[in-house]
Amino acid sequence: MPSQAVMKPTAVPTRRAVLDTLKCEGRAEVRALADAIGVSGVAVRQHLLALEAEGLVAAEDEARPKGRPVKLYRLTEAAARYFPDAHAELTVGLLGSMRQAFGEAGLNRLLSVRGREQADEYLTRMAGATDLRARLDSLAAIRTEEGYMAEIREAPGGGFLLIENHCPICRAAAACSGLCEAELQVFRRALGDRVRVERTDHILAGARRCAYRVTE
Protein backbone atom coordinates (compact mmCIF):
# COMPACT_ATOMS: atom_id res chain seq x y z
CA MET A 1 0.00 0.00 0.00
CA PRO A 2 1.47 3.43 -0.92
CA SER A 3 2.37 5.81 1.86
CA GLN A 4 0.16 8.83 2.48
CA ALA A 5 2.94 11.10 1.20
CA VAL A 6 2.58 9.76 -2.34
CA MET A 7 -1.16 9.21 -2.36
CA LYS A 8 -3.31 11.30 -4.62
CA PRO A 9 -5.03 14.13 -2.70
CA THR A 10 -8.40 12.57 -3.44
CA ALA A 11 -7.29 9.39 -1.62
CA VAL A 12 -6.95 11.28 1.68
CA PRO A 13 -10.39 12.57 2.81
CA THR A 14 -9.07 15.49 4.88
CA ARG A 15 -6.74 16.56 2.08
CA ARG A 16 -9.64 16.47 -0.35
CA ALA A 17 -11.66 18.56 2.11
CA VAL A 18 -8.87 21.15 2.13
CA LEU A 19 -9.01 21.36 -1.66
CA ASP A 20 -12.81 21.66 -1.66
CA THR A 21 -12.81 24.35 1.02
CA LEU A 22 -10.20 26.43 -0.80
CA LYS A 23 -12.19 26.03 -3.99
CA CYS A 24 -15.24 27.49 -2.25
CA GLU A 25 -13.51 30.20 -0.22
CA GLY A 26 -10.82 31.32 -2.64
CA ARG A 27 -8.20 31.97 0.05
CA ALA A 28 -8.11 30.90 3.68
CA GLU A 29 -5.78 30.75 6.66
CA VAL A 30 -5.04 27.61 8.64
CA ARG A 31 -7.47 28.39 11.46
CA ALA A 32 -10.38 28.96 9.07
CA LEU A 33 -9.61 25.74 7.22
CA ALA A 34 -9.40 23.79 10.48
CA ASP A 35 -12.76 25.19 11.66
CA ALA A 36 -14.44 24.47 8.33
CA ILE A 37 -13.18 20.90 8.11
CA GLY A 38 -13.37 20.04 11.80
CA VAL A 39 -9.76 19.02 12.43
CA SER A 40 -6.83 20.55 14.28
CA GLY A 41 -4.64 23.29 12.91
CA VAL A 42 -1.66 20.94 13.13
CA ALA A 43 -3.42 18.42 10.90
CA VAL A 44 -4.35 21.11 8.38
CA ARG A 45 -0.74 22.35 8.23
CA GLN A 46 0.48 18.82 7.49
CA HIS A 47 -1.95 18.46 4.62
CA LEU A 48 -1.12 21.92 3.29
CA LEU A 49 2.58 21.06 3.26
CA ALA A 50 1.83 17.92 1.25
CA LEU A 51 -0.39 19.84 -1.16
CA GLU A 52 2.25 22.57 -1.57
CA ALA A 53 4.86 19.91 -2.35
CA GLU A 54 2.60 18.60 -5.11
CA GLY A 55 2.12 22.10 -6.52
CA LEU A 56 -1.61 22.16 -5.79
CA VAL A 57 -1.63 24.88 -3.13
CA ALA A 58 0.32 28.13 -2.79
CA ALA A 59 0.72 30.43 0.22
CA GLU A 60 0.93 34.20 0.31
CA ASP A 61 1.28 36.69 3.16
CA GLU A 62 -1.43 39.31 3.66
CA ALA A 63 -0.65 42.37 5.76
CA ARG A 64 -3.06 43.23 8.56
CA PRO A 65 -3.50 46.59 10.34
CA LYS A 66 -2.20 45.05 13.56
CA GLY A 67 0.22 42.24 14.22
CA ARG A 68 2.09 40.04 11.82
CA PRO A 69 1.01 39.29 8.25
CA VAL A 70 -1.38 36.36 7.91
CA LYS A 71 -0.47 33.45 5.66
CA LEU A 72 -3.33 32.66 3.28
CA TYR A 73 -3.54 29.56 1.13
CA ARG A 74 -5.10 29.25 -2.31
CA LEU A 75 -5.35 26.66 -5.05
CA THR A 76 -2.95 26.76 -7.98
CA GLU A 77 -3.93 26.18 -11.59
CA ALA A 78 -2.61 22.63 -11.26
CA ALA A 79 -5.42 21.87 -8.79
CA ALA A 80 -7.99 22.32 -11.56
CA ARG A 81 -7.56 18.67 -12.55
CA TYR A 82 -9.32 17.66 -9.33
CA PHE A 83 -12.38 19.69 -10.36
CA PRO A 84 -13.03 18.27 -13.82
CA ASP A 85 -14.63 19.99 -16.78
CA ALA A 86 -17.27 17.41 -17.70
CA HIS A 87 -16.70 15.79 -21.11
CA ALA A 88 -15.09 19.04 -22.28
CA GLU A 89 -13.69 17.94 -25.63
CA LEU A 90 -16.84 16.06 -26.64
CA THR A 91 -19.13 18.95 -25.64
CA VAL A 92 -17.05 21.58 -27.41
CA GLY A 93 -16.95 19.40 -30.52
CA LEU A 94 -20.71 18.88 -30.50
CA LEU A 95 -21.36 22.59 -30.09
CA GLY A 96 -19.10 23.31 -33.04
CA SER A 97 -20.90 20.74 -35.17
CA MET A 98 -24.31 22.13 -34.23
CA ARG A 99 -23.15 25.65 -35.05
CA GLN A 100 -22.00 24.48 -38.48
CA ALA A 101 -25.22 22.56 -39.12
CA PHE A 102 -27.78 25.06 -37.81
CA GLY A 103 -25.97 28.39 -37.59
CA GLU A 104 -25.67 30.59 -34.51
CA ALA A 105 -29.41 31.33 -34.37
CA GLY A 106 -30.28 27.65 -34.67
CA LEU A 107 -27.81 26.73 -31.93
CA ASN A 108 -29.34 29.34 -29.62
CA ARG A 109 -32.82 27.94 -30.30
CA LEU A 110 -31.62 24.47 -29.35
CA LEU A 111 -30.11 25.83 -26.14
CA SER A 112 -33.38 27.61 -25.37
CA VAL A 113 -35.38 24.41 -25.81
CA ARG A 114 -32.95 22.46 -23.63
CA GLY A 115 -33.06 25.24 -21.05
CA ARG A 116 -36.84 25.02 -20.76
CA GLU A 117 -36.62 21.26 -20.36
CA GLN A 118 -33.95 21.63 -17.67
CA ALA A 119 -35.98 24.26 -15.79
CA ASP A 120 -39.04 21.99 -15.86
CA GLU A 121 -36.93 19.14 -14.45
CA TYR A 122 -35.77 21.43 -11.65
CA LEU A 123 -39.34 22.55 -10.94
CA THR A 124 -40.42 18.94 -10.54
CA ARG A 125 -37.65 18.26 -8.05
CA MET A 126 -38.27 21.53 -6.18
CA ALA A 127 -42.02 20.96 -5.88
CA GLY A 128 -41.96 20.48 -2.11
CA ALA A 129 -40.15 23.76 -1.43
CA THR A 130 -42.47 26.64 -0.55
CA ASP A 131 -40.60 29.86 0.28
CA LEU A 132 -37.72 31.35 -1.70
CA ARG A 133 -34.97 30.14 0.64
CA ALA A 134 -36.27 26.58 0.50
CA ARG A 135 -36.43 26.69 -3.30
CA LEU A 136 -32.90 28.04 -3.48
CA ASP A 137 -31.59 25.38 -1.10
CA SER A 138 -33.23 22.73 -3.27
CA LEU A 139 -31.81 24.28 -6.44
CA ALA A 140 -28.32 24.46 -4.93
CA ALA A 141 -28.52 20.78 -3.95
CA ILE A 142 -29.45 19.85 -7.52
CA ARG A 143 -26.66 21.96 -8.99
CA THR A 144 -24.14 20.44 -6.58
CA GLU A 145 -25.18 16.98 -7.77
CA GLU A 146 -24.39 18.21 -11.28
CA GLY A 147 -20.88 19.28 -10.25
CA TYR A 148 -21.28 23.02 -9.63
CA MET A 149 -20.40 23.02 -5.89
CA ALA A 150 -23.35 25.35 -5.28
CA GLU A 151 -24.29 27.08 -2.05
CA ILE A 152 -26.71 29.73 -0.84
CA ARG A 153 -25.70 32.74 1.24
CA GLU A 154 -27.58 35.79 2.42
CA ALA A 155 -26.74 38.79 0.26
CA PRO A 156 -25.70 42.14 1.74
CA GLY A 157 -28.68 44.46 1.56
CA GLY A 158 -31.23 41.68 1.33
CA GLY A 159 -31.99 38.69 -0.81
CA PHE A 160 -29.70 35.75 -1.42
CA LEU A 161 -26.65 34.75 -3.40
CA LEU A 162 -26.69 31.54 -5.40
CA ILE A 163 -22.98 30.75 -5.64
CA GLU A 164 -21.45 28.15 -7.95
CA ASN A 165 -17.85 27.55 -6.95
CA HIS A 166 -17.07 25.33 -9.92
CA CYS A 167 -18.20 25.19 -13.53
CA PRO A 168 -18.04 21.66 -14.96
CA ILE A 169 -18.83 23.00 -18.45
CA CYS A 170 -16.37 25.90 -18.43
CA ARG A 171 -14.61 25.01 -21.68
CA ALA A 172 -17.93 24.53 -23.44
CA ALA A 173 -19.22 27.86 -22.09
CA ALA A 174 -16.06 29.59 -23.31
CA ALA A 175 -16.76 28.20 -26.78
CA CYS A 176 -20.45 29.09 -26.68
CA SER A 177 -21.59 32.11 -24.67
CA GLY A 178 -25.19 31.06 -25.23
CA LEU A 179 -24.74 28.38 -22.57
CA CYS A 180 -24.30 31.00 -19.85
CA GLU A 181 -27.31 32.98 -21.02
CA ALA A 182 -29.38 29.79 -21.16
CA GLU A 183 -28.30 28.95 -17.60
CA LEU A 184 -29.49 32.34 -16.36
CA GLN A 185 -32.86 31.79 -18.02
CA VAL A 186 -33.10 28.33 -16.43
CA PHE A 187 -32.74 29.86 -12.97
CA ARG A 188 -35.33 32.55 -13.72
CA ARG A 189 -37.84 30.02 -15.00
CA ALA A 190 -37.24 27.59 -12.12
CA LEU A 191 -37.58 30.27 -9.43
CA GLY A 192 -40.66 31.95 -10.86
CA ASP A 193 -41.75 35.22 -12.46
CA ARG A 194 -41.86 37.14 -9.17
CA VAL A 195 -38.20 36.41 -8.43
CA ARG A 196 -35.40 38.54 -9.85
CA VAL A 197 -32.13 36.78 -10.74
CA GLU A 198 -29.03 38.78 -11.70
CA ARG A 199 -25.53 37.46 -12.36
CA THR A 200 -22.98 39.26 -10.17
CA ASP A 201 -19.85 37.14 -10.73
CA HIS A 202 -18.85 35.26 -13.86
CA ILE A 203 -15.97 32.82 -14.21
CA LEU A 204 -15.57 33.63 -17.90
CA ALA A 205 -15.18 37.31 -16.99
CA GLY A 206 -12.27 36.49 -14.69
CA ALA A 207 -14.08 35.81 -11.40
CA ARG A 208 -13.19 32.72 -9.39
CA ARG A 209 -16.85 31.66 -9.26
CA CYS A 210 -20.25 32.37 -10.76
CA ALA A 211 -22.75 34.05 -8.46
CA TYR A 212 -26.33 35.25 -8.83
CA ARG A 213 -28.22 37.72 -6.67
CA VAL A 214 -31.77 36.51 -6.07
CA THR A 215 -34.50 38.79 -4.71
CA GLU A 216 -38.28 38.84 -4.55
HUCOR-V688015 format. One record per backbone hydrogen bond with DSSP energy under -0.5 kcal/mol. CO is the residue of the C=O (numbers start at 1). NH is the residue of the N-H. E is the energy in kcal/mol with one decimal. If there is no record, write none. Layout:
CO&NH&E  CO&NH&E
This chain:
3&6&-1.3  3&7&-0.6  4&7&-0.7  8&11&-2.1  9&12&-1.4  11&13&-0.6  12&16&-2.5  13&17&-2.2  14&18&-1.9  15&19&-1.9  16&20&-2.6  17&21&-2.5  18&22&-2.4  19&23&-2.1  20&24&-1.8  21&25&-2.7  22&26&-2.3  25&27&-1.6  26&75&-0.5  28&73&-2.9  29&33&-2.2  30&34&-2.8  31&35&-2.5  32&36&-2.3  33&37&-2.3  34&38&-2.5  34&39&-1.4  40&44&-2.0  41&45&-2.5  42&46&-1.9  43&47&-2.0  44&48&-2.7  45&49&-2.4  46&50&-1.8  47&51&-2.5  48&52&-2.8  49&53&-2.2  50&54&-1.3  51&56&-2.6  51&57&-0.9  52&55&-1.6  56&76&-2.1  58&74&-2.3  60&72&-3.2  62&70&-2.9  70&62&-2.8  70&72&-0.6  72&60&-2.4  73&28&-1.7  74&58&-2.6  76&79&-1.2  77&80&-1.7  78&81&-1.1  79&82&-2.0  80&83&-2.0  84&86&-0.8  85&88&-1.5  87&91&-2.8  88&92&-2.8  89&93&-2.3  90&94&-2.5  91&95&-2.5  92&96&-2.1  93&97&-2.2  94&98&-2.6  95&99&-2.3  96&100&-2.0  97&101&-2.3  98&102&-2.9  99&103&-1.9  102&106&-0.8  103&107&-2.3  104&108&-2.3  105&109&-1.9  106&110&-2.1  107&111&-2.3  108&112&-2.1  109&113&-2.3  110&114&-2.6  111&115&-2.4  112&116&-2.1  113&117&-2.0  114&118&-2.6  115&119&-2.6  116&120&-2.2  117&121&-2.0  118&122&-2.3  119&123&-2.6  120&124&-2.0  121&125&-1.8  122&126&-1.9  124&127&-0.9  126&129&-2.0  131&135&-2.2  132&136&-2.6  133&137&-2.6  134&138&-2.1  135&139&-2.6  136&140&-3.0  137&141&-2.0  138&142&-2.0  139&143&-2.6  140&144&-2.3  141&145&-1.9  142&146&-1.3  143&148&-2.4  144&147&-1.7  148&166&-1.8  149&165&-1.7  151&163&-2.9  153&161&-3.5  155&158&-2.0  159&155&-2.1  160&162&-0.5  160&214&-3.1  161&153&-2.1  161&163&-0.8  162&212&-2.1  163&151&-2.2  163&165&-0.6  164&210&-2.2  166&168&-0.5  167&170&-1.3  168&86&-1.5  169&173&-2.8  170&174&-2.3  171&175&-1.3  172&176&-1.2  176&179&-1.8  177&180&-0.7  177&181&-1.5  178&182&-2.5  179&183&-2.1  180&184&-2.0  181&185&-1.9  182&186&-2.0  183&187&-2.0  184&188&-2.0  185&189&-2.5  186&190&-2.7  187&191&-2.1  188&192&-1.1  192&195&-1.4  196&215&-2.2  198&213&-3.1  201&211&-1.8  202&205&-1.3  202&207&-2.1  203&206&-1.9  210&164&-3.3  211&200&-2.8  211&201&-1.6  212&162&-2.8  212&214&-0.5  213&198&-2.3  214&160&-2.5  215&196&-3.5
